[in-house]
């Protein structure tokens, strides 16, 4: 049975049709990727499911009791709360029961021996059963796991939400939504403002989430690793592909080829029928056949059996960078560079060189100084120590992720034409058409454009500068998948040099030939290759570290067993050899369990463990079992001590 059912739904806004005759069934525990061009109706579909906007026609139904959680693109969170308070909000009922249990414990202690004690104990037991059924104290572990996975440290917990950056607020809003434990999650661009580490954590979390997930995302790696069904919104309708993103692209290509073949075959057959009709309609011996074929074609048209000619693609931006004269061999030299803001040191003794034709991706977590490094190269931010030299004879094209180079009061036409004042209005409008700005669109104010439209204006300006070096700060932000693919294709054949900061792993795989990795402040690493090269190295290191940790724990266990064996050997004989041996065995088991409890508690505080949802779940289950085992063995130890004393 479907958890969410959409039947023959249509929706329009201000006379503009957005969705027409949409049918869709979403099942529990299903992971769905919702894709389509910007403005195609994806967010509208979410709002219909949530009941925030009614359909013009058709129905949207959910199973009784189904709980939905929604993450909008803009953060929806109480700014008067601290981060930890906002994250804990979904557990308000847990906290209320926890406080009531503490109060009942106090009342039971005070009523010891009185008539009301039994009644209080029964009330306590009933409440404790409810508390444990709801997960008991596991919610505290979940909070640490989710906040840690999304890049927050314990030092951030007491920060008021209002002082967080825009990106941090988005991550806090995502954390709060994940805590809700809803039956179905609806996420609108959840990886916006996430760095690569947080995105990888989110992928693992969503892949093992027990409920259903529907995600709007332009992150093609996430769509490959998390979802099992793609729903495409195109030309007001939806198409379903039961697969991940990569296979969807191939399946769609095959569908299009088949549609073109079917259309061509039918068109050829119809042309043959019409030719026969034209040649035979006035001949006595064939007039009856001619009328029959005319009627056949008319009936086919009435039943809607005449195929429309398939459209190859929606309109797409067309990018082609044409750099000016070839530059010298050296593009960038960084020598012993250092940069700090008050007590916060970003770079210390950074060294890096880049030669002509290289395409270098700069990656790392949020806050390590990637954008600061670009601004140091462009002399927008001074270097504290050492030198950062982007060679002066080069023409530079800079893409700013904040769009600060755009004047909001200019029209699109004015914003692009100022790059080449000598160009005629006609030439400029023809050029802008390549970026999907046509007709009166070119007179729209830049300040009234969406983020994706502003990104296209910036790209248009960039292409017209004919730069020898491109410096790009998050160039794929706000671009839909087709626009990203057009940009990737243009940059991959661009003969100049590129410096790019990006969290888009697919983009880095397609374009980058080297990586400057900033894993944390003051640290750096240079990788020859693209994102996949670096990802393989990281996986190998993590696997080696895991094996080393297992070997360390195994060595500690053997050392502990040897020590316990020696202690038992040196222990004076008791009246009962069997009883003494039994007591020693029990003590050894208690010590081993206590040690394991300490190890797991230490793992709970490990940031790397906090980022691994599956490992956190396994540790939590083991922790609860070990605690139960420890209680049993302590009881056995007490019994053995009592037996020896008799």
Secondary structure, 3 states (H helix, E strand, C coil): CCCEEEEEEEEEECCEEEEEEEEEEECCCCEEEEECCCCCCHHHHHHHHHCCCCCCEEEEEECCCCCEEEECCCCCCCCCCEHHHHHHHHHHHHHHHHHHHHHHHHHHHHCCCCCCHHHHHHHHHHHHHHHHHCCCCHHHHHHHHHHHHCCCCHHHCCCEHHHCCHHHHHHHHHHHHHHCCCCEEEEECCCCCCCHHHHHHHHHHHHCCCCEEEEECCCHHHHHHCCCEEEEEECCEEEEECCCHHHHHHHHHHHHHHHHHHHHHHHHHHHHHHHHHHHHCCCCCCHHHHHHHHHHHHHHHHCCCCCCCCCCCCCCCCCCCCCCCCCCCEEEEEEEEEEEECCEEEEEEEEEEEECCCEEEEEECCCCCHHHHHHHHCCCCCCCEEEEEECCCCCEEEECCCCCCCCCCCEHHHHHHCCCCCCCHHHHHHHHHCCCCCHHHHHCEHHHCCHHHHHHHHHHHHHHCCCCEEEEECCCCCCCHHHHHHHHHHHHCCCCEEEEECCCHHHHHHHCCEEEEECCCCCCEEEECCHHHHHHHHHHHHHHHHHHHHHHHHHHHHHHHHHHHHHHHHCCCCCCHHHHHHHHHHHHHHHHHHHHHHHHHHHHCCHHHHCCHHHHHHHHHHHHHHHHHHHHHHHHHHHHHHHHHC
